[in-house]
């Protein structure tokens, strides 16, 4: 079935190349993520706050619950 489909295509190598490129990229990302040598670095980066996040203190919590005093 696939041979008949690809026999009419002039650029039959491109879908196979795209598949192999995807698989190589996917496997590279998975292997780099699961390497034990990078686990400490990834754990440290996972604990970083997002941009704009800040640590809330007790005054922020009270203000959020009862509103700003006037």
Backbone as a printed PyTorch tensor [residue, N CA C, xyz], in Angstrom:
tensor([[[  0.8160,  -1.1830,   0.0000],
         [  0.0000,   0.0000,   0.0000],
         [  0.8720,   1.2630,   0.0000]],

        [[  1.8560,   1.3120,   0.8900],
         [  2.7220,   2.4800,   0.9340],
         [  3.6050,   2.5720,  -0.3030]],

        [[  4.0340,   1.4380,  -0.8090],
         [  4.8730,   1.4440,  -2.0080],
         [  4.1060,   2.0190,  -3.1890]],

        [[  2.8330,   1.6990,  -3.2980],
         [  2.0200,   2.2360,  -4.3790],
         [  1.8130,   3.7430,  -4.2060]],

        [[  1.6330,   4.1790,  -2.9590],
         [  1.4550,   5.6070,  -2.6900],
         [  2.7200,   6.3920,  -3.0360]],

        [[  3.8690,   5.8830,  -2.5860],
         [  5.1260,   6.5930,  -2.8110],
         [  5.6500,   6.4540,  -4.2450]],

        [[  5.1820,   5.4780,  -5.0040],
         [  5.6920,   5.2900,  -6.3650],
         [  5.2900,   6.4470,  -7.2820]],

        [[  4.1830,   7.0900,  -7.0050],
         [  3.7500,   8.2020,  -7.8320],
         [  4.3400,   9.5390,  -7.4190]],

        [[  5.0750,   9.5710,  -6.3410],
         [  5.6390,  10.8310,  -5.8420],
         [  7.0610,  11.0210,  -6.3610]],

        [[  7.3550,  12.2400,  -6.7580],
         [  8.7090,  12.5460,  -7.1990],
         [  9.6120,  12.8540,  -6.0160]],

        [[  9.0400,  13.3390,  -4.9360],
         [  9.8050,  13.7250,  -3.7460],
         [  9.5170,  12.7450,  -2.6080]],

        [[  9.5940,  11.4800,  -2.8680],
         [  9.2190,  10.4650,  -1.8830],
         [ 10.1630,  10.3940,  -0.6910]],

        [[ 11.3220,  10.9690,  -0.8050],
         [ 12.2850,  10.9210,   0.2960],
         [ 11.9120,  11.9180,   1.3890]],

        [[ 11.2310,  12.9880,   1.0590],
         [ 10.9490,  14.0380,   2.0310],
         [ 10.0910,  13.5850,   3.2160]],

        [[  9.0020,  12.8360,   3.0300],
         [  8.2470,  12.3930,   4.2170],
         [  9.0620,  11.4820,   5.1290]],

        [[  9.8770,  10.6440,   4.5440],
         [ 10.7140,   9.7530,   5.3510],
         [ 11.7820,  10.5530,   6.0770]],

        [[ 12.3690,  11.5230,   5.4070],
         [ 13.3510,  12.3990,   6.0480],
         [ 12.7160,  13.1760,   7.1950]],

        [[ 11.5060,  13.6820,   6.9970],
         [ 10.8200,  14.4250,   8.0510],
         [ 10.5330,  13.5330,   9.2490]],

        [[ 10.1270,  12.3040,   9.0030],
         [  9.8670,  11.3700,  10.0920],
         [ 11.1410,  11.0700,  10.8690]],

        [[ 12.2230,  10.8080,  10.1670],
         [ 13.4910,  10.5270,  10.8350],
         [ 14.0120,  11.7320,  11.5970]],

        [[ 13.8350,  12.9220,  11.0440],
         [ 14.2500,  14.1360,  11.7390],
         [ 13.4380,  14.3320,  13.0190]],

        [[ 12.1370,  14.0940,  12.9490],
         [ 11.2890,  14.1990,  14.1330],
         [ 11.7140,  13.1940,  15.1960]],

        [[ 11.9120,  11.9490,  14.7980],
         [ 12.3050,  10.9200,  15.7660],
         [ 13.6520,  11.2360,  16.4100]],

        [[ 14.6010,  11.7010,  15.6270],
         [ 15.9110,  12.0470,  16.1750],
         [ 15.8000,  13.2030,  17.1700]],

        [[ 15.0100,  14.2110,  16.8320],
         [ 14.8300,  15.3470,  17.7280],
         [ 14.1150,  14.9250,  19.0060]],

        [[ 13.0580,  14.1410,  18.8730],
         [ 12.3040,  13.6840,  20.0290],
         [ 13.1770,  12.8590,  20.9670]],

        [[ 13.9160,  11.9190,  20.4090],
         [ 14.7770,  11.0810,  21.2410],
         [ 15.8860,  11.8770,  21.9000]],

        [[ 16.4250,  12.8670,  21.2100],
         [ 17.4530,  13.7180,  21.7950],
         [ 16.9030,  14.4860,  22.9910]],

        [[ 15.7140,  15.0420,  22.8620],
         [ 15.1050,  15.7880,  23.9660],
         [ 14.8240,  14.8660,  25.1490]],

        [[ 14.3070,  13.6810,  24.8900],
         [ 14.0000,  12.7370,  25.9690],
         [ 15.2730,  12.3020,  26.6920]],

        [[ 16.3010,  11.9640,  25.9390],
         [ 17.5520,  11.5060,  26.5560],
         [ 18.1930,  12.6310,  27.3650]],

        [[ 18.2200,  13.8430,  26.8220],
         [ 18.8300,  14.9630,  27.5550],
         [ 18.0510,  15.2960,  28.8110]],

        [[ 16.7450,  15.1200,  28.7870],
         [ 15.9280,  15.4140,  29.9570],
         [ 16.1400,  14.3710,  31.0490]],

        [[ 16.3100,  13.1320,  30.6660],
         [ 16.4070,  12.0550,  31.6450],
         [ 17.8300,  11.7600,  32.1130]],

        [[ 18.8160,  12.4710,  31.6030],
         [ 20.1890,  12.2220,  32.0330],
         [ 20.3390,  12.5540,  33.5200]],

        [[ 20.9330,  11.6770,  34.2970],
         [ 21.1000,  11.9590,  35.7280],
         [ 21.9900,  13.1670,  35.9950]],

        [[ 22.9220,  13.4470,  35.1250],
         [ 23.8260,  14.5800,  35.3510],
         [ 23.0930,  15.9170,  35.2460]],

        [[ 21.9720,  15.9660,  34.5450],
         [ 21.2220,  17.2160,  34.4100],
         [ 20.0590,  17.3140,  35.3840]],

        [[ 19.7790,  16.2620,  36.1270],
         [ 18.6140,  16.2550,  37.0080],
         [ 18.7060,  17.3510,  38.0680]],

        [[ 19.8680,  17.5660,  38.6590],
         [ 20.0220,  18.5990,  39.6800],
         [ 19.7910,  19.9860,  39.0880]],

        [[ 20.2960,  20.2220,  37.8920],
         [ 20.1070,  21.5130,  37.2320],
         [ 18.6300,  21.7380,  36.9060]],

        [[ 17.9450,  20.7220,  36.4180],
         [ 16.5340,  20.8680,  36.0900],
         [ 15.6830,  21.0730,  37.3410]],

        [[ 16.0180,  20.3810,  38.4330],
         [ 15.2900,  20.5770,  39.6900],
         [ 15.4750,  21.9960,  40.2110]],

        [[ 16.6820,  22.5200,  40.0870],
         [ 16.9520,  23.8900,  40.5250],
         [ 16.1730,  24.8920,  39.6660]],

        [[ 16.1260,  24.6810,  38.3860],
         [ 15.3960,  25.5820,  37.5080],
         [ 13.8950,  25.4740,  37.7230]],

        [[ 13.4100,  24.3080,  38.0970],
         [ 11.9730,  24.1260,  38.3300],
         [ 11.4990,  24.9030,  39.5520]],

        [[ 12.4020,  25.1690,  40.4830],
         [ 12.0300,  25.9080,  41.6900],
         [ 12.0960,  27.4200,  41.5160]],

        [[ 12.5860,  27.8890,  40.3860],
         [ 12.6640,  29.3360,  40.1570],
         [ 11.2520,  29.9030,  39.9750]],

        [[ 11.0170,  31.1060,  40.4930],
         [  9.6850,  31.7070,  40.3090],
         [  9.5150,  32.2000,  38.8770]],

        [[  8.2620,  32.2800,  38.4550],
         [  7.9770,  32.8540,  37.1520],
         [  8.2240,  34.3510,  37.1950]],

        [[  8.4010,  34.9510,  36.0340],
         [  8.6100,  36.3910,  35.9600],
         [  7.3630,  37.0960,  36.4840]],

        [[  7.5650,  38.0420,  37.3820],
         [  6.4500,  38.7890,  37.9410],
         [  5.9280,  38.1890,  39.2290]],

        [[  6.2830,  36.9390,  39.5320],
         [  5.8670,  36.3460,  40.7970],
         [  6.7100,  36.9270,  41.9190]],

        [[  6.0910,  37.0680,  43.0440],
         [  6.8560,  37.5080,  44.2000],
         [  6.3200,  36.7730,  45.4130]],

        [[  7.1100,  36.7640,  46.4460],
         [  6.7180,  36.0900,  47.6720],
         [  5.7260,  36.9650,  48.4120]],

        [[  4.6200,  36.3630,  48.7770],
         [  3.5940,  37.1140,  49.5100],
         [  3.8970,  37.0470,  50.9980]],

        [[  3.7590,  38.1690,  51.6630],
         [  3.9320,  38.1640,  53.1040],
         [  2.5590,  38.2440,  53.7770]],

        [[  2.5490,  38.2920,  55.0840],
         [  1.2910,  38.2650,  55.8350],
         [  0.4140,  39.4670,  55.5020]],

        [[  0.9980,  40.6460,  55.3040],
         [  0.2070,  41.8380,  54.9810],
         [ -0.5220,  41.6770,  53.6510]],

        [[  0.1220,  41.0560,  52.6720],
         [ -0.5280,  40.8280,  51.3770],
         [ -1.7220,  39.8910,  51.5170]],

        [[ -1.5790,  38.8700,  52.3520],
         [ -2.6610,  37.9090,  52.5370],
         [ -3.8460,  38.5710,  53.2330]],

        [[ -3.5730,  39.3540,  54.2660],
         [ -4.6510,  40.0360,  54.9990],
         [ -5.3440,  41.0400,  54.0920]],

        [[ -4.5800,  41.7830,  53.3200],
         [ -5.1550,  42.7780,  52.4130],
         [ -6.0260,  42.1050,  51.3560]],

        [[ -5.6080,  40.9520,  50.8660],
         [ -6.3750,  40.2510,  49.8510],
         [ -7.6940,  39.7220,  50.4230]],

        [[ -7.6900,  39.3790,  51.6950],
         [ -8.9070,  38.8190,  52.3100],
         [ -9.9080,  39.8850,  52.7010]],

        [[ -9.4510,  40.9930,  53.2780],
         [-10.4090,  41.9880,  53.7910],
         [-10.4490,  43.2620,  52.9590]],

        [[ -9.5880,  43.3960,  52.0190],
         [ -9.5520,  44.6040,  51.2030],
         [ -8.6010,  45.6340,  51.8000]],

        [[ -8.3190,  46.6290,  51.0390],
         [ -7.4080,  47.6790,  51.4930],
         [ -8.0930,  48.5650,  52.5290]],

        [[ -7.3730,  48.8580,  53.6160],
         [ -7.9710,  49.7840,  54.5880],
         [ -8.0290,  51.1940,  54.0130]],

        [[ -9.1150,  51.8830,  54.2890],
         [ -9.2260,  53.2330,  53.7320],
         [ -8.9010,  54.2950,  54.7350]]])
